[in-house]
């Protein structure tokens, strides 16, 4: 076996290891996000008078009809300007 073949195999294994590590990190992040979603989902069902759940994945940003909230001026309080 030549040195070139051994070197190529070594770098190939490093490449495969980096891909596996990246996939594992991605899986861990997905799992954490899913657990957080389930926790908030449970809070919404347990206390509907206190919490509201809204999921926005950002995929259809041109097609949604969500209200936009504008901050009020400091002088505007209770429907009157001061």
PDB file with SEQRES, HELIX, SHEET and CRYST1 records, atoms N, CA, C and O in Angstrom:
SEQRES   1 A   82  UNK UNK UNK UNK UNK UNK UNK UNK UNK UNK UNK UNK UNK          
SEQRES   2 A   82  UNK UNK UNK UNK UNK UNK UNK UNK UNK UNK UNK UNK UNK          
SEQRES   3 A   82  UNK UNK UNK UNK UNK UNK UNK UNK UNK UNK UNK UNK UNK          
SEQRES   4 A   82  UNK UNK UNK UNK UNK UNK UNK UNK UNK UNK UNK UNK UNK          
SEQRES   5 A   82  UNK UNK UNK UNK UNK UNK UNK UNK UNK UNK UNK UNK UNK          
SEQRES   6 A   82  UNK UNK UNK UNK UNK UNK UNK UNK UNK UNK UNK UNK UNK          
SEQRES   7 A   82  UNK UNK UNK UNK                                              
HELIX    1 AA1 UNK A    3  UNK A   46  1                                  44    
CRYST1    1.000    1.000    1.000  90.00  90.00  90.00 P 1           1          
ATOM      1  N   UNK A   1       0.850  -1.175   0.000  1.00  0.00           N  
ATOM      2  CA  UNK A   1       0.000   0.000   0.000  1.00  0.00           C  
ATOM      3  C   UNK A   1       0.896   1.239   0.000  1.00  0.00           C  
ATOM      4  O   UNK A   1       1.838   1.330   0.787  1.00  0.00           O  
ATOM      5  N   UNK A   2       0.604   2.166  -0.863  1.00  0.00           N  
ATOM      6  CA  UNK A   2       1.447   3.354  -0.982  1.00  0.00           C  
ATOM      7  C   UNK A   2       1.075   4.390   0.074  1.00  0.00           C  
ATOM      8  O   UNK A   2       0.019   4.319   0.703  1.00  0.00           O  
ATOM      9  N   UNK A   3       1.956   5.333   0.243  1.00  0.00           N  
ATOM     10  CA  UNK A   3       1.723   6.424   1.207  1.00  0.00           C  
ATOM     11  C   UNK A   3       0.539   7.262   0.751  1.00  0.00           C  
ATOM     12  O   UNK A   3      -0.240   7.732   1.580  1.00  0.00           O  
ATOM     13  N   UNK A   4       0.394   7.454  -0.544  1.00  0.00           N  
ATOM     14  CA  UNK A   4      -0.705   8.258  -1.086  1.00  0.00           C  
ATOM     15  C   UNK A   4      -2.047   7.621  -0.756  1.00  0.00           C  
ATOM     16  O   UNK A   4      -2.982   8.321  -0.368  1.00  0.00           O  
ATOM     17  N   UNK A   5      -2.155   6.335  -0.900  1.00  0.00           N  
ATOM     18  CA  UNK A   5      -3.403   5.642  -0.589  1.00  0.00           C  
ATOM     19  C   UNK A   5      -3.719   5.758   0.893  1.00  0.00           C  
ATOM     20  O   UNK A   5      -4.868   6.011   1.256  1.00  0.00           O  
ATOM     21  N   UNK A   6      -2.749   5.583   1.740  1.00  0.00           N  
ATOM     22  CA  UNK A   6      -2.947   5.684   3.176  1.00  0.00           C  
ATOM     23  C   UNK A   6      -3.366   7.105   3.560  1.00  0.00           C  
ATOM     24  O   UNK A   6      -4.254   7.286   4.393  1.00  0.00           O  
ATOM     25  N   UNK A   7      -2.743   8.090   2.969  1.00  0.00           N  
ATOM     26  CA  UNK A   7      -3.081   9.488   3.236  1.00  0.00           C  
ATOM     27  C   UNK A   7      -4.505   9.786   2.784  1.00  0.00           C  
ATOM     28  O   UNK A   7      -5.257  10.448   3.499  1.00  0.00           O  
ATOM     29  N   UNK A   8      -4.877   9.307   1.612  1.00  0.00           N  
ATOM     30  CA  UNK A   8      -6.243   9.527   1.107  1.00  0.00           C  
ATOM     31  C   UNK A   8      -7.272   8.867   2.021  1.00  0.00           C  
ATOM     32  O   UNK A   8      -8.321   9.444   2.305  1.00  0.00           O  
ATOM     33  N   UNK A   9      -6.968   7.665   2.476  1.00  0.00           N  
ATOM     34  CA  UNK A   9      -7.884   6.975   3.378  1.00  0.00           C  
ATOM     35  C   UNK A   9      -8.018   7.746   4.694  1.00  0.00           C  
ATOM     36  O   UNK A   9      -9.113   7.849   5.248  1.00  0.00           O  
ATOM     37  N   UNK A  10      -6.924   8.274   5.183  1.00  0.00           N  
ATOM     38  CA  UNK A  10      -6.943   9.040   6.430  1.00  0.00           C  
ATOM     39  C   UNK A  10      -7.828  10.272   6.296  1.00  0.00           C  
ATOM     40  O   UNK A  10      -8.666  10.533   7.160  1.00  0.00           O  
ATOM     41  N   UNK A  11      -7.646  11.036   5.208  1.00  0.00           N  
ATOM     42  CA  UNK A  11      -8.455  12.242   5.014  1.00  0.00           C  
ATOM     43  C   UNK A  11      -9.908  11.895   4.743  1.00  0.00           C  
ATOM     44  O   UNK A  11     -10.808  12.633   5.143  1.00  0.00           O  
ATOM     45  N   UNK A  12     -10.141  10.790   4.073  1.00  0.00           N  
ATOM     46  CA  UNK A  12     -11.519  10.351   3.843  1.00  0.00           C  
ATOM     47  C   UNK A  12     -12.201  10.036   5.169  1.00  0.00           C  
ATOM     48  O   UNK A  12     -13.354  10.412   5.377  1.00  0.00           O  
ATOM     49  N   UNK A  13     -11.508   9.358   6.055  1.00  0.00           N  
ATOM     50  CA  UNK A  13     -12.074   9.033   7.362  1.00  0.00           C  
ATOM     51  C   UNK A  13     -12.319  10.299   8.193  1.00  0.00           C  
ATOM     52  O   UNK A  13     -13.314  10.383   8.913  1.00  0.00           O  
ATOM     53  N   UNK A  14     -11.422  11.277   8.097  1.00  0.00           N  
ATOM     54  CA  UNK A  14     -11.651  12.556   8.781  1.00  0.00           C  
ATOM     55  C   UNK A  14     -12.892  13.245   8.233  1.00  0.00           C  
ATOM     56  O   UNK A  14     -13.681  13.816   8.985  1.00  0.00           O  
ATOM     57  N   UNK A  15     -13.055  13.187   6.919  1.00  0.00           N  
ATOM     58  CA  UNK A  15     -14.215  13.794   6.271  1.00  0.00           C  
ATOM     59  C   UNK A  15     -15.499  13.108   6.727  1.00  0.00           C  
ATOM     60  O   UNK A  15     -16.478  13.778   7.056  1.00  0.00           O  
ATOM     61  N   UNK A  16     -15.499  11.789   6.746  1.00  0.00           N  
ATOM     62  CA  UNK A  16     -16.676  11.035   7.179  1.00  0.00           C  
ATOM     63  C   UNK A  16     -16.983  11.337   8.640  1.00  0.00           C  
ATOM     64  O   UNK A  16     -18.146  11.510   9.003  1.00  0.00           O  
ATOM     65  N   UNK A  17     -15.957  11.402   9.478  1.00  0.00           N  
ATOM     66  CA  UNK A  17     -16.164  11.719  10.891  1.00  0.00           C  
ATOM     67  C   UNK A  17     -16.769  13.106  11.075  1.00  0.00           C  
ATOM     68  O   UNK A  17     -17.638  13.297  11.925  1.00  0.00           O  
ATOM     69  N   UNK A  18     -16.313  14.075  10.283  1.00  0.00           N  
ATOM     70  CA  UNK A  18     -16.860  15.430  10.406  1.00  0.00           C  
ATOM     71  C   UNK A  18     -18.323  15.465   9.979  1.00  0.00           C  
ATOM     72  O   UNK A  18     -19.123  16.185  10.578  1.00  0.00           O  
ATOM     73  N   UNK A  19     -18.682  14.697   8.952  1.00  0.00           N  
ATOM     74  CA  UNK A  19     -20.084  14.638   8.521  1.00  0.00           C  
ATOM     75  C   UNK A  19     -20.935  13.992   9.607  1.00  0.00           C  
ATOM     76  O   UNK A  19     -22.027  14.476   9.908  1.00  0.00           O  
ATOM     77  N   UNK A  20     -20.452  12.917  10.189  1.00  0.00           N  
ATOM     78  CA  UNK A  20     -21.199  12.243  11.254  1.00  0.00           C  
ATOM     79  C   UNK A  20     -21.377  13.171  12.451  1.00  0.00           C  
ATOM     80  O   UNK A  20     -22.456  13.222  13.042  1.00  0.00           O  
ATOM     81  N   UNK A  21     -20.331  13.902  12.809  1.00  0.00           N  
ATOM     82  CA  UNK A  21     -20.436  14.852  13.928  1.00  0.00           C  
ATOM     83  C   UNK A  21     -21.435  15.959  13.624  1.00  0.00           C  
ATOM     84  O   UNK A  21     -22.208  16.353  14.498  1.00  0.00           O  
ATOM     85  N   UNK A  22     -21.429  16.462  12.399  1.00  0.00           N  
ATOM     86  CA  UNK A  22     -22.378  17.512  12.014  1.00  0.00           C  
ATOM     87  C   UNK A  22     -23.807  17.003  12.072  1.00  0.00           C  
ATOM     88  O   UNK A  22     -24.705  17.703  12.539  1.00  0.00           O  
ATOM     89  N   UNK A  23     -24.014  15.783  11.598  1.00  0.00           N  
ATOM     90  CA  UNK A  23     -25.360  15.206  11.642  1.00  0.00           C  
ATOM     91  C   UNK A  23     -25.817  14.976  13.082  1.00  0.00           C  
ATOM     92  O   UNK A  23     -26.990  15.171  13.400  1.00  0.00           O  
ATOM     93  N   UNK A  24     -24.906  14.568  13.938  1.00  0.00           N  
ATOM     94  CA  UNK A  24     -25.251  14.355  15.344  1.00  0.00           C  
ATOM     95  C   UNK A  24     -25.610  15.678  16.019  1.00  0.00           C  
ATOM     96  O   UNK A  24     -26.567  15.735  16.791  1.00  0.00           O  
ATOM     97  N   UNK A  25     -24.856  16.739  15.739  1.00  0.00           N  
ATOM     98  CA  UNK A  25     -25.178  18.061  16.286  1.00  0.00           C  
ATOM     99  C   UNK A  25     -26.546  18.526  15.797  1.00  0.00           C  
ATOM    100  O   UNK A  25     -27.332  19.080  16.566  1.00  0.00           O  
ATOM    101  N   UNK A  26     -26.825  18.300  14.522  1.00  0.00           N  
ATOM    102  CA  UNK A  26     -28.118  18.687  13.951  1.00  0.00           C  
ATOM    103  C   UNK A  26     -29.249  17.912  14.632  1.00  0.00           C  
ATOM    104  O   UNK A  26     -30.286  18.483  14.970  1.00  0.00           O  
ATOM    105  N   UNK A  27     -29.043  16.620  14.826  1.00  0.00           N  
ATOM    106  CA  UNK A  27     -30.052  15.798  15.485  1.00  0.00           C  
ATOM    107  C   UNK A  27     -30.291  16.268  16.912  1.00  0.00           C  
ATOM    108  O   UNK A  27     -31.438  16.339  17.353  1.00  0.00           O  
ATOM    109  N   UNK A  28     -29.235  16.589  17.633  1.00  0.00           N  
ATOM    110  CA  UNK A  28     -29.380  17.080  19.009  1.00  0.00           C  
ATOM    111  C   UNK A  28     -30.143  18.395  19.047  1.00  0.00           C  
ATOM    112  O   UNK A  28     -30.996  18.591  19.913  1.00  0.00           O  
ATOM    113  N   UNK A  29     -29.846  19.296  18.118  1.00  0.00           N  
ATOM    114  CA  UNK A  29     -30.547  20.576  18.071  1.00  0.00           C  
ATOM    115  C   UNK A  29     -32.024  20.369  17.757  1.00  0.00           C  
ATOM    116  O   UNK A  29     -32.886  20.993  18.376  1.00  0.00           O  
ATOM    117  N   UNK A  30     -32.317  19.498  16.801  1.00  0.00           N  
ATOM    118  CA  UNK A  30     -33.713  19.216  16.465  1.00  0.00           C  
ATOM    119  C   UNK A  30     -34.454  18.630  17.656  1.00  0.00           C  
ATOM    120  O   UNK A  30     -35.597  18.999  17.926  1.00  0.00           O  
ATOM    121  N   UNK A  31     -33.812  17.727  18.360  1.00  0.00           N  
ATOM    122  CA  UNK A  31     -34.424  17.094  19.522  1.00  0.00           C  
ATOM    123  C   UNK A  31     -34.716  18.133  20.611  1.00  0.00           C  
ATOM    124  O   UNK A  31     -35.790  18.115  21.212  1.00  0.00           O  
ATOM    125  N   UNK A  32     -33.776  19.025  20.861  1.00  0.00           N  
ATOM    126  CA  UNK A  32     -33.986  20.075  21.865  1.00  0.00           C  
ATOM    127  C   UNK A  32     -35.123  21.003  21.479  1.00  0.00           C  
ATOM    128  O   UNK A  32     -35.927  21.385  22.330  1.00  0.00           O  
ATOM    129  N   UNK A  33     -35.201  21.375  20.194  1.00  0.00           N  
ATOM    130  CA  UNK A  33     -36.275  22.247  19.737  1.00  0.00           C  
ATOM    131  C   UNK A  33     -37.628  21.555  19.866  1.00  0.00           C  
ATOM    132  O   UNK A  33     -38.619  22.185  20.234  1.00  0.00           O  
ATOM    133  N   UNK A  34     -37.667  20.256  19.561  1.00  0.00           N  
ATOM    134  CA  UNK A  34     -38.914  19.511  19.658  1.00  0.00           C  
ATOM    135  C   UNK A  34     -39.369  19.399  21.110  1.00  0.00           C  
ATOM    136  O   UNK A  34     -40.559  19.534  21.394  1.00  0.00           O  
ATOM    137  N   UNK A  35     -38.445  19.155  22.027  1.00  0.00           N  
ATOM    138  CA  UNK A  35     -38.793  19.085  23.446  1.00  0.00           C  
ATOM    139  C   UNK A  35     -39.322  20.417  23.942  1.00  0.00           C  
ATOM    140  O   UNK A  35     -40.271  20.458  24.725  1.00  0.00           O  
ATOM    141  N   UNK A  36     -38.714  21.511  23.491  1.00  0.00           N  
ATOM    142  CA  UNK A  36     -39.175  22.840  23.891  1.00  0.00           C  
ATOM    143  C   UNK A  36     -40.580  23.105  23.336  1.00  0.00           C  
ATOM    144  O   UNK A  36     -41.427  23.672  24.025  1.00  0.00           O  
ATOM    145  N   UNK A  37     -40.816  22.693  22.096  1.00  0.00           N  
ATOM    146  CA  UNK A  37     -42.139  22.860  21.488  1.00  0.00           C  
ATOM    147  C   UNK A  37     -43.190  22.084  22.271  1.00  0.00           C  
ATOM    148  O   UNK A  37     -44.269  22.609  22.545  1.00  0.00           O  
ATOM    149  N   UNK A  38     -42.884  20.832  22.637  1.00  0.00           N  
ATOM    150  CA  UNK A  38     -43.834  20.030  23.399  1.00  0.00           C  
ATOM    151  C   UNK A  38     -44.113  20.641  24.769  1.00  0.00           C  
ATOM    152  O   UNK A  38     -45.245  20.604  25.251  1.00  0.00           O  
ATOM    153  N   UNK A  39     -43.077  21.203  25.394  1.00  0.00           N  
ATOM    154  CA  UNK A  39     -43.256  21.835  26.701  1.00  0.00           C  
ATOM    155  C   UNK A  39     -44.217  23.024  26.592  1.00  0.00           C  
ATOM    156  O   UNK A  39     -45.124  23.173  27.411  1.00  0.00           O  
ATOM    157  N   UNK A  40     -44.013  23.857  25.585  1.00  0.00           N  
ATOM    158  CA  UNK A  40     -44.886  25.025  25.404  1.00  0.00           C  
ATOM    159  C   UNK A  40     -46.286  24.601  24.964  1.00  0.00           C  
ATOM    160  O   UNK A  40     -47.274  25.231  25.338  1.00  0.00           O  
ATOM    161  N   UNK A  41     -46.368  23.549  24.181  1.00  0.00           N  
ATOM    162  CA  UNK A  41     -47.663  23.023  23.754  1.00  0.00           C  
ATOM    163  C   UNK A  41     -48.463  22.566  24.978  1.00  0.00           C  
ATOM    164  O   UNK A  41     -49.661  22.834  25.071  1.00  0.00           O  
ATOM    165  N   UNK A  42     -47.814  21.890  25.898  1.00  0.00           N  
ATOM    166  CA  UNK A  42     -48.475  21.435  27.121  1.00  0.00           C  
ATOM    167  C   UNK A  42     -48.926  22.621  27.977  1.00  0.00           C  
ATOM    168  O   UNK A  42     -50.011  22.592  28.557  1.00  0.00           O  
ATOM    169  N   UNK A  43     -48.094  23.660  28.054  1.00  0.00           N  
ATOM    170  CA  UNK A  43     -48.476  24.848  28.818  1.00  0.00           C  
ATOM    171  C   UNK A  43     -49.728  25.489  28.234  1.00  0.00           C  
ATOM    172  O   UNK A  43     -50.595  25.946  28.980  1.00  0.00           O  
ATOM    173  N   UNK A  44     -49.833  25.526  26.907  1.00  0.00           N  
ATOM    174  CA  UNK A  44     -51.007  26.131  26.263  1.00  0.00           C  
ATOM    175  C   UNK A  44     -52.272  25.348  26.577  1.00  0.00           C  
ATOM    176  O   UNK A  44     -53.321  25.938  26.834  1.00  0.00           O  
ATOM    177  N   UNK A  45     -52.178  24.021  26.558  1.00  0.00           N  
ATOM    178  CA  UNK A  45     -53.357  23.208  26.841  1.00  0.00           C  
ATOM    179  C   UNK A  45     -53.705  23.192  28.323  1.00  0.00           C  
ATOM    180  O   UNK A  45     -54.882  23.117  28.674  1.00  0.00           O  
ATOM    181  N   UNK A  46     -52.716  23.259  29.192  1.00  0.00           N  
ATOM    182  CA  UNK A  46     -52.986  23.250  30.623  1.00  0.00           C  
ATOM    183  C   UNK A  46     -53.553  24.579  31.111  1.00  0.00           C  
ATOM    184  O   UNK A  46     -54.368  24.599  32.033  1.00  0.00           O  
ATOM    185  N   UNK A  47     -53.132  25.687  30.506  1.00  0.00           N  
ATOM    186  CA  UNK A  47     -53.583  27.017  30.940  1.00  0.00           C  
ATOM    187  C   UNK A  47     -53.974  27.858  29.730  1.00  0.00           C  
ATOM    188  O   UNK A  47     -53.265  28.804  29.389  1.00  0.00           O  
ATOM    189  N   UNK A  48     -55.100  27.528  29.069  1.00  0.00           N  
ATOM    190  CA  UNK A  48     -55.469  28.280  27.866  1.00  0.00           C  
ATOM    191  C   UNK A  48     -55.850  29.729  28.147  1.00  0.00           C  
ATOM    192  O   UNK A  48     -55.789  30.573  27.252  1.00  0.00           O  
ATOM    193  N   UNK A  49     -56.245  30.023  29.391  1.00  0.00           N  
ATOM    194  CA  UNK A  49     -56.576  31.402  29.742  1.00  0.00           C  
ATOM    195  C   UNK A  49     -55.327  32.265  29.898  1.00  0.00           C  
ATOM    196  O   UNK A  49     -55.412  33.493  29.894  1.00  0.00           O  
ATOM    197  N   UNK A  50     -54.169  31.625  30.036  1.00  0.00           N  
ATOM    198  CA  UNK A  50     -52.936  32.349  30.285  1.00  0.00           C  
ATOM    199  C   UNK A  50     -51.993  32.361  29.076  1.00  0.00           C  
ATOM    200  O   UNK A  50     -51.283  33.341  28.851  1.00  0.00           O  
ATOM    201  N   UNK A  51     -51.987  31.264  28.295  1.00  0.00           N  
ATOM    202  CA  UNK A  51     -51.039  31.125  27.193  1.00  0.00           C  
ATOM    203  C   UNK A  51     -51.759  30.881  25.874  1.00  0.00           C  
ATOM    204  O   UNK A  51     -52.829  30.276  25.824  1.00  0.00           O  
ATOM    205  N   UNK A  52     -51.135  31.371  24.809  1.00  0.00           N  
ATOM    206  CA  UNK A  52     -51.625  31.107  23.470  1.00  0.00           C  
ATOM    207  C   UNK A  52     -50.437  30.614  22.650  1.00  0.00           C  
ATOM    208  O   UNK A  52     -49.348  31.184  22.715  1.00  0.00           O  
ATOM    209  N   UNK A  53     -50.652  29.566  21.888  1.00  0.00           N  
ATOM    210  CA  UNK A  53     -49.563  29.030  21.067  1.00  0.00           C  
ATOM    211  C   UNK A  53     -49.707  29.494  19.629  1.00  0.00           C  
ATOM    212  O   UNK A  53     -50.788  29.429  19.044  1.00  0.00           O  
ATOM    213  N   UNK A  54     -48.607  29.962  19.070  1.00  0.00           N  
ATOM    214  CA  UNK A  54     -48.575  30.379  17.680  1.00  0.00           C  
ATOM    215  C   UNK A  54     -47.265  29.896  17.093  1.00  0.00           C  
ATOM    216  O   UNK A  54     -46.192  30.251  17.581  1.00  0.00           O  
ATOM    217  N   UNK A  55     -47.349  29.089  16.049  1.00  0.00           N  
ATOM    218  CA  UNK A  55     -46.152  28.555  15.417  1.00  0.00           C  
ATOM    219  C   UNK A  55     -46.011  29.210  14.058  1.00  0.00           C  
ATOM    220  O   UNK A  55     -46.915  29.142  13.226  1.00  0.00           O  
ATOM    221  N   UNK A  56     -44.887  29.836  13.842  1.00  0.00           N  
ATOM    222  CA  UNK A  56     -44.588  30.457  12.556  1.00  0.00           C  
ATOM    223  C   UNK A  56     -43.263  29.886  12.069  1.00  0.00           C  
ATOM    224  O   UNK A  56     -42.213  30.135  12.660  1.00  0.00           O  
ATOM    225  N   UNK A  57     -43.322  29.120  10.989  1.00  0.00           N  
ATOM    226  CA  UNK A  57     -42.102  28.485  10.509  1.00  0.00           C  
ATOM    227  C   UNK A  57     -41.345  29.355   9.515  1.00  0.00           C  
ATOM    228  O   UNK A  57     -40.222  29.021   9.137  1.00  0.00           O  
ATOM    229  N   UNK A  58     -41.935  30.456   9.088  1.00  0.00           N  
ATOM    230  CA  UNK A  58     -41.244  31.360   8.181  1.00  0.00           C  
ATOM    231  C   UNK A  58     -41.246  30.917   6.738  1.00  0.00           C  
ATOM    232  O   UNK A  58     -40.600  31.551   5.904  1.00  0.00           O  
ATOM    233  N   UNK A  59     -41.950  29.853   6.418  1.00  0.00           N  
ATOM    234  CA  UNK A  59     -41.946  29.327   5.057  1.00  0.00           C  
ATOM    235  C   UNK A  59     -42.837  30.145   4.127  1.00  0.00           C  
ATOM    236  O   UNK A  59     -42.499  30.348   2.961  1.00  0.00           O  
ATOM    237  N   UNK A  60     -43.969  30.612   4.637  1.00  0.00           N  
ATOM    238  CA  UNK A  60     -44.935  31.301   3.785  1.00  0.00           C  
ATOM    239  C   UNK A  60     -45.099  32.748   4.225  1.00  0.00           C  
ATOM    240  O   UNK A  60     -46.215  33.191   4.499  1.00  0.00           O  
ATOM    241  N   UNK A  61     -44.016  33.473   4.293  1.00  0.00           N  
ATOM    242  CA  UNK A  61     -44.091  34.825   4.816  1.00  0.00           C  
ATOM    243  C   UNK A  61     -44.901  35.764   3.934  1.00  0.00           C  
ATOM    244  O   UNK A  61     -45.409  36.771   4.427  1.00  0.00           O  
ATOM    245  N   UNK A  62     -45.037  35.468   2.651  1.00  0.00           N  
ATOM    246  CA  UNK A  62     -45.840  36.311   1.763  1.00  0.00           C  
ATOM    247  C   UNK A  62     -47.320  35.955   1.838  1.00  0.00           C  
ATOM    248  O   UNK A  62     -48.163  36.739   1.403  1.00  0.00           O  
ATOM    249  N   UNK A  63     -47.648  34.784   2.385  1.00  0.00           N  
ATOM    250  CA  UNK A  63     -49.023  34.303   2.329  1.00  0.00           C  
ATOM    251  C   UNK A  63     -49.758  34.387   3.653  1.00  0.00           C  
ATOM    252  O   UNK A  63     -50.935  34.032   3.714  1.00  0.00           O  
ATOM    253  N   UNK A  64     -49.110  34.843   4.715  1.00  0.00           N  
ATOM    254  CA  UNK A  64     -49.805  34.846   5.998  1.00  0.00           C  
ATOM    255  C   UNK A  64     -50.624  36.117   6.167  1.00  0.00           C  
ATOM    256  O   UNK A  64     -50.405  37.114   5.478  1.00  0.00           O  
ATOM    257  N   UNK A  65     -51.555  36.063   7.081  1.00  0.00           N  
ATOM    258  CA  UNK A  65     -52.406  37.219   7.359  1.00  0.00           C  
ATOM    259  C   UNK A  65     -52.291  37.609   8.830  1.00  0.00           C  
ATOM    260  O   UNK A  65     -53.270  38.031   9.445  1.00  0.00           O  
ATOM    261  N   UNK A  66     -51.106  37.469   9.383  1.00  0.00           N  
ATOM    262  CA  UNK A  66     -50.913  37.850  10.772  1.00  0.00           C  
ATOM    263  C   UNK A  66     -50.919  39.370  10.907  1.00  0.00           C  
ATOM    264  O   UNK A  66     -50.441  40.094  10.034  1.00  0.00           O  
ATOM    265  N   UNK A  67     -51.460  39.817  11.997  1.00  0.00           N  
ATOM    266  CA  UNK A  67     -51.494  41.254  12.246  1.00  0.00           C  
ATOM    267  C   UNK A  67     -50.087  41.759  12.551  1.00  0.00           C  
ATOM    268  O   UNK A  67     -49.279  41.058  13.160  1.00  0.00           O  
ATOM    269  N   UNK A  68     -49.814  42.972  12.120  1.00  0.00           N  
ATOM    270  CA  UNK A  68     -48.530  43.589  12.469  1.00  0.00           C  
ATOM    271  C   UNK A  68     -48.796  44.585  13.588  1.00  0.00           C  
ATOM    272  O   UNK A  68     -49.757  45.353  13.534  1.00  0.00           O  
ATOM    273  N   UNK A  69     -47.959  44.566  14.576  1.00  0.00           N  
ATOM    274  CA  UNK A  69     -48.137  45.427  15.732  1.00  0.00           C  
ATOM    275  C   UNK A  69     -47.113  46.547  15.685  1.00  0.00           C  
ATOM    276  O   UNK A  69     -45.906  46.307  15.672  1.00  0.00           O  
ATOM    277  N   UNK A  70     -47.613  47.766  15.660  1.00  0.00           N  
ATOM    278  CA  UNK A  70     -46.734  48.933  15.636  1.00  0.00           C  
ATOM    279  C   UNK A  70     -46.634  49.495  17.052  1.00  0.00           C  
ATOM    280  O   UNK A  70     -47.645  49.600  17.746  1.00  0.00           O  
ATOM    281  N   UNK A  71     -45.454  49.849  17.476  1.00  0.00           N  
ATOM    282  CA  UNK A  71     -45.345  50.452  18.810  1.00  0.00           C  
ATOM    283  C   UNK A  71     -45.997  51.829  18.826  1.00  0.00           C  
ATOM    284  O   UNK A  71     -45.882  52.601  17.874  1.00  0.00           O  
ATOM    285  N   UNK A  72     -46.668  52.112  19.900  1.00  0.00           N  
ATOM    286  CA  UNK A  72     -47.327  53.415  20.037  1.00  0.00           C  
ATOM    287  C   UNK A  72     -46.310  54.453  20.505  1.00  0.00           C  
ATOM    288  O   UNK A  72     -45.306  54.134  21.143  1.00  0.00           O  
ATOM    289  N   UNK A  73     -46.604  55.690  20.169  1.00  0.00           N  
ATOM    290  CA  UNK A  73     -45.755  56.790  20.619  1.00  0.00           C  
ATOM    291  C   UNK A  73     -45.857  56.920  22.133  1.00  0.00           C  
ATOM    292  O   UNK A  73     -46.866  56.535  22.724  1.00  0.00           O  
ATOM    293  N   UNK A  74     -44.822  57.457  22.758  1.00  0.00           N  
ATOM    294  CA  UNK A  74     -44.813  57.608  24.207  1.00  0.00           C  
ATOM    295  C   UNK A  74     -45.923  58.533  24.687  1.00  0.00           C  
ATOM    296  O   UNK A  74     -46.429  58.381  25.798  1.00  0.00           O  
ATOM    297  N   UNK A  75     -46.297  59.485  23.850  1.00  0.00           N  
ATOM    298  CA  UNK A  75     -47.312  60.455  24.250  1.00  0.00           C  
ATOM    299  C   UNK A  75     -48.724  59.886  24.138  1.00  0.00           C  
ATOM    300  O   UNK A  75     -49.671  60.513  24.613  1.00  0.00           O  
ATOM    301  N   UNK A  76     -48.890  58.715  23.522  1.00  0.00           N  
ATOM    302  CA  UNK A  76     -50.199  58.123  23.285  1.00  0.00           C  
ATOM    303  C   UNK A  76     -50.505  57.138  24.406  1.00  0.00           C  
ATOM    304  O   UNK A  76     -49.877  56.084  24.495  1.00  0.00           O  
ATOM    305  N   UNK A  77     -51.464  57.474  25.260  1.00  0.00           N  
ATOM    306  CA  UNK A  77     -51.832  56.597  26.370  1.00  0.00           C  
ATOM    307  C   UNK A  77     -53.345  56.518  26.473  1.00  0.00           C  
ATOM    308  O   UNK A  77     -54.026  57.541  26.555  1.00  0.00           O  
ATOM    309  N   UNK A  78     -53.855  55.325  26.470  1.00  0.00           N  
ATOM    310  CA  UNK A  78     -55.289  55.120  26.679  1.00  0.00           C  
ATOM    311  C   UNK A  78     -56.164  55.746  25.619  1.00  0.00           C  
ATOM    312  O   UNK A  78     -57.278  56.169  25.929  1.00  0.00           O  
ATOM    313  N   UNK A  79     -55.716  55.822  24.403  1.00  0.00           N  
ATOM    314  CA  UNK A  79     -56.540  56.347  23.324  1.00  0.00           C  
ATOM    315  C   UNK A  79     -56.452  57.863  23.180  1.00  0.00           C  
ATOM    316  O   UNK A  79     -57.135  58.429  22.326  1.00  0.00           O  
ATOM    317  N   UNK A  80     -55.638  58.536  23.982  1.00  0.00           N  
ATOM    318  CA  UNK A  80     -55.530  59.989  23.906  1.00  0.00           C  
ATOM    319  C   UNK A  80     -54.062  60.390  23.803  1.00  0.00           C  
ATOM    320  O   UNK A  80     -53.177  59.725  24.343  1.00  0.00           O  
ATOM    321  N   UNK A  81     -53.834  61.466  23.115  1.00  0.00           N  
ATOM    322  CA  UNK A  81     -52.491  62.018  23.047  1.00  0.00           C  
ATOM    323  C   UNK A  81     -52.283  62.993  24.202  1.00  0.00           C  
ATOM    324  O   UNK A  81     -53.176  63.776  24.526  1.00  0.00           O  
ATOM    325  N   UNK A  82     -51.114  62.946  24.818  1.00  0.00           N  
ATOM    326  CA  UNK A  82     -50.812  63.851  25.925  1.00  0.00           C  
ATOM    327  C   UNK A  82     -49.659  64.742  25.550  1.00  0.00           C  
ATOM    328  O   UNK A  82     -49.244  65.582  26.348  1.00  0.00           O  
TER     329      UNK A  82                                                      
END                                                                             
